[in-house]
Amino acid sequence: MAATAKKPAKSKAKSIKLQPLGERIVVQREQSQDQTAGGIILPESAKDKPARGTVISVGEGRMTKDGSRVALTLKPGDQVLFSSYGPDEITFGDDTLLLMREDDVLAVIE
């Protein structure tokens, strides 16, 4: 039998169809660093969760008092910094996504 080459594992977050409601966004957190600047390898329990990630999907926007919607300023693919206390973690298989309000985003990385 011939050996078949395995394809590298891809993140399923980009293929997940998760549409947030209102002014919420879905973000995939960046991977935490495995090593310190001094070369010490960190175990999983000692790693800091980074407060940066990529926007996967966005909601329709905020509803105003007169019933109209104000579109969100973020779009899928934006690199963002967010507050660490704001997001809710959602797990899909091996991927952990964050659901948060647009107000929880502190800055867009360009």
C-alpha positions in Angstrom: 0.0 0.0 0.0 1.2 3.5 -0.8 1.6 6.0 2.0 -0.6 9.0 1.7 0.5 12.4 2.8 -1.6 14.0 5.4 -2.6 17.6 4.9 -1.7 20.0 7.7 -4.5 20.6 10.2 -6.4 23.8 9.5 -8.2 25.9 11.9 -12.0 25.2 11.6 -12.9 28.7 12.8 -12.9 30.2 9.3 -15.3 27.5 8.1 -17.7 27.8 11.0 -20.9 29.7 10.2 -21.5 31.6 13.4 -23.5 34.8 12.9 -23.5 37.0 16.0 -26.5 39.2 16.7 -26.7 43.0 17.1 -23.4 44.7 18.0 -21.5 41.5 18.8 -18.5 40.0 17.1 -16.7 36.6 17.0 -13.0 36.7 17.4 -10.4 33.9 17.2 -7.7 34.5 19.9 -4.0 34.4 18.8 -1.9 31.5 20.0 0.0 32.1 23.2 3.8 32.0 23.2 5.5 28.7 24.1 8.8 30.3 25.2 9.9 33.4 27.1 12.4 35.9 25.8 15.1 34.2 27.9 14.4 30.8 26.3 12.4 29.1 29.1 9.7 26.8 27.7 6.3 27.4 29.3 3.8 24.7 30.2 0.2 25.1 29.1 -0.9 26.2 32.6 1.6 29.0 32.8 0.9 30.6 29.4 -0.9 34.0 29.3 -3.9 34.3 27.1 -3.2 37.0 24.6 -5.6 39.9 24.3 -5.3 40.0 20.5 -7.0 38.1 17.8 -8.7 38.1 14.4 -12.4 39.0 13.8 -14.2 36.0 12.2 -17.7 37.5 11.9 -19.7 40.6 12.9 -23.4 41.2 13.7 -25.8 43.6 11.8 -25.0 46.5 14.1 -26.4 48.4 17.1 -30.1 49.3 17.2 -30.9 52.9 17.9 -33.9 54.3 19.8 -35.7 55.2 16.5 -35.4 51.6 15.2 -32.6 52.0 12.7 -29.3 50.1 12.7 -25.9 51.6 13.0 -23.3 49.4 11.2 -20.3 48.2 13.1 -16.9 49.6 12.3 -15.1 46.2 12.4 -15.1 43.7 9.6 -14.0 40.0 9.3 -10.3 39.7 9.0 -9.4 42.8 11.2 -6.6 42.2 13.8 -7.8 43.6 17.1 -6.7 44.2 20.7 -9.5 43.5 23.3 -10.1 43.7 27.0 -9.5 40.4 28.7 -12.6 40.6 31.0 -15.2 41.2 28.2 -15.4 38.1 25.9 -17.3 34.9 26.4 -15.5 31.7 25.3 -17.3 29.4 22.9 -15.8 26.0 22.0 -16.4 24.3 18.6 -14.4 21.0 18.5 -10.8 22.0 19.0 -11.3 25.7 18.4 -12.1 28.2 21.1 -13.7 31.4 19.8 -14.6 34.6 21.7 -18.0 36.3 21.5 -17.9 39.9 22.6 -19.4 43.3 22.0 -17.7 45.7 19.7 -17.2 48.0 22.7 -14.8 45.4 24.2 -12.4 46.0 21.4 -9.7 48.5 22.4 -7.9 49.0 19.0 -7.5 47.7 15.5 -3.9 46.6 14.5 -3.0 47.7 11.1 
